[in-house]
Amino acid sequence: MNTDLKPVMLKVAEKQVHSASFSSLFFEFPMDFKPGQFVMAWIPGLDEKPYTISFHTPTRFAITVEAKGRFSKQAVAMAPGDLMGFRGPFGNGFNVHPSSHIAVVAGGCGMAPLAPLVETLEAQENRNLVLIHGARTKDFLLYPDRFATARKTCTDDGSQGHKGFVTALLEDEIRQRADWGSPGLDMVYACGPEIMMHAVFQICEAHDIPCQVSLERYMRCGFGVCGACVCGSQVVCKDGPVFGSASLRTMGDFNTTALLKSGQPVALSDYFSWRCQ
């Protein structure tokens, strides 16, 4: 696949239903991909939307879709043999840190872009990997049996794991390492609700730990031409969607503002309400 304007039409090869809200669509197609990058997915006659790659091998890839709006509900209703168009992959993915003391923090469907990163890290030897995953309820904890690394979970309602937020588990991990004299974390990767990622970033800043987060904004073109996905001085589809600590410190719109399809800047809460329509 390439970044040409014309999409490649692919048939759904397999569909995995994770819950009433989430499904993964698999496509048999080789892709040069770095964890954290995304594709523009097109349903003819409907719309085109950005989706992260949630599964990847040399010969196939998948996107994981949450049924929220008109496009995503039609996507999760697809069956093997149905056609979807793709452009990409686009953007800058996660930079794999050479250290062995790493935490991956996911909120809800933020596990989708992080999952290929987790598998990349697990494939490397001598990794001390901490995997933290939080969600509204246990039904929103994606891929419960996918990884070799034991997962620390939390839910808003206490239906699985710690009742509370991923930030509490991250702070506990940092505190325990200090109390036990263990090596500290050298990198934290995060994806999830922006308020969660901002809190993770603040924790990392307080403890002098670099982090990388994957942002979401309205992406129309996928390669930085239309300007619909700007965040501060950064164009999310081209400069991101993954940003490191140095960039996040300069992005005033991080956890505050985003642009609607019309270009109107609004509070993040209003933006995500619109995105779910």
N, C-alpha and C positions, 0 to 999 in steps of 0.2 A: 504494500500500500504506500501511497505517496501523498504529498500535500497539494496536489493539483486541485483546481476548483471542481472538477468533475468527480462525483462520488463513484466508488466501486460498489456495484450491487452484489450482495451476498445473501445466500439462503441461510436461514436458521438451521443449524445442524443438530442442536440439542437444546433443551430447555430444562433448567432445574428450578423447581419451586421451593423457595426457602421458608416462606410463611405466607399468610394471607396478603401481605403487603409487598414482599420482595420475590423477584425471580431473576435468574441469570440466563442470558441468551448466548449460546456458543456459536462461533463461526469458524469454519475450516479455512484459514487463510494465514500465510506467514506475514509477520509484522516485525520490523525493526523497532523495538520498544524499550523505553526506560521507565521503571516504576514511577508513577506520578503523572505521566503524560496522559493526554486525553484524545478522543476522536470526536468528530462531528457526525452524529447518527441521523439519518434522514428516512422518514416514512413518506413515500410518494403521496402527494395530495393532502398532506397534513402539515408537517413542519420539520425543522432540523434542530437538534438539541445536542449540547456537549455531554459526553459521558466518559468517565474514567474507564480504563481497562482494569478489570478486577481479577481476571485469570489470564495467564499467558504462557504458552509453550512455543517452541520454534514453528509449529504448524497450525496453531489455533489460538483464538482469544475469545474473551467474553466480556460483556458489560452486565452489570447488576443494576436492575431498575426497581425503584420504589414507586408503586402506583399512587400518584398524588394528583396530577393534572391530566388534561386531555391526551397529551402525547404519551406520557408514561403509562396511562391506563391501557392505551391501545398497544403499546410495546409489550407489556406483560401478558396481553391476551394473544400474542403471536404464538404460532406453533411451528414445529420443524417443517421446512419447506417454504415458509413465508420469506419475503424479500425485505431487506433493509439496506440502505446505502450508507457508505462510510467515506469520510475524508480524514486524513491524518496518518500517523499520530502528530499532534501539535504540542507546543509548549516545552518547558523545562521541567524535568522530573526531579526526584530526590537524588541528592549526592550521597553516596554510601560512604559513611565515615570509616576511616581505617581502624578506629579504636574498637575494643571488644566490650565496652560497657555502655550499653545503649538501651533507651526506653522508647517504645512505640505506644502512643496514646491515641485511642480511637473513640469517637463519640457516634453511636448509632451507625448509619450507613457510611460514615467516614472510614469504616473498616475497608470499604471497597477499594479505594486507591492505595491503602496501606498494605493490603493483603499480598500483592506481588513483591512489595518491599520486604515484608516479613519473611517470605519464602526465600528471597535473595539473601537476607541476613542469616537465615537458618542454614543455608547451603555452605556458608563460609565457616571454617573451623575456628575454634577458640573464641566464640562469641558468648558474652554474658548478656543475654537479651531478656528484657523485661517487657511483657505485653500486657497493656491495660486497656480494657474495653468497657465502656459504659453506654447505657441506652435507657429509654423511657421504661420499658419492661423487658422481660427475658425474650419475648417474641421478636424484639428488634436487635438482638445480639447475633449478627451475621456469622456464618461459617463456624458453628460451635465446635466442630470436630476436624477442622482443616489443618491446624498447625501442630508441629511437634512441641513447640514451646507452651508451657502451662500458662493459662490466661488468668489474670486477676480481673474479676468482673464487678460491676456495680450497676444498679438500676435505680431509677427515681422512686419506684414503688416498693423496692426491696424484694421483688419476685425472684431475683437471683443475685448472689454475691452481696457485697456491701451496699447498704441503702444510702445513697448519696451520689457524689460526683467523682469523676475521674481525677480531678485535681487533688482530692483528699488522698487517694491512693498514690499519686505521684509524690506528694509531699511526704507521705509515710515512707516511701521507698528512699527518698533522699535523706530523710532523718535517720532511718535505720542504718544506712550505709555509713553515715557519720558516727553514729553511736557505736557501731561494731568495728570501726576502723577499716571498713572495706573501701575499695576504690570508688570514687564518685562517678556519676554519670558523665560521659563525654559528649553525648548527643541525645537529643529528644526529638522524635518525629511525631507530628500530630495532624489529625484531620477530623473534622466534626463540625458542630455548630460554631459559628465564629466567636461567640461569647466564650465558649469553652477553650478554643485555641488561643484567644487573647489571654485568658487566665493562665493557661499553660506557659505562654510566652513570658508573662510577668513572673511566674515562679522561676522559670529558667534564668531570667535576668537577675532576680534576687540572689540566685545561687551561682551565678557566673557560668551557666551551662548553655552552650549554643543549641539552637533548635531550628527545625525546618517545619513549616506548616503549608498545607495545601488549601488555597483560598477558592471560593466560588464567587463568580460575578456573571452577569448576563453576557454570554459570548455569542456574537452573531456571525462573525467571519471565521474565527479560529486562528488567525495568524497576524493580528495586530493592525488591521487596516481601518476598521470602522470606529474604533475608540469607544465602543459601548461598555467595555469591561474595565475601564480605568479605575485604579485604586490609588489615590495620591498621584504620584508621578509615574506609577508603574502601569503597564498594560498587562492585565492578568493572563490573557491567552498566550502572549508572546514572551513576556518577561517571567511569568510564572507558568502554571498556577502555583508552583512550589516556591516559597520565599524563605530565606534564612534570616537570622536575627538581625544582621546588619541592615537589610532592606526593611524589615518590619519596624525598626526604630524610626524610620523616616516616613512611614506611610500613615498620614494623619487620618485617612478614611478607614483604616483597619479597626474593626469593631464599632464603627460609628455610622458610615454612610455608604450607599451604593446607588447605581443609576438604574432607573426603569428603562423599558424598551424605548420610551419617548426621549430618553436622555435626562429626565428630571431626577435630580438627586433627592433621595429620601432616606429616612432612618432605616437601619438594617431590619428592624421588625416589620416595617411596611414593605420593604423589598422582598423578604422571604414569604410574606403573606401573598404578595403578587405572584411569586414564582410557583406557588402551590396551586394556582388556579388552573 
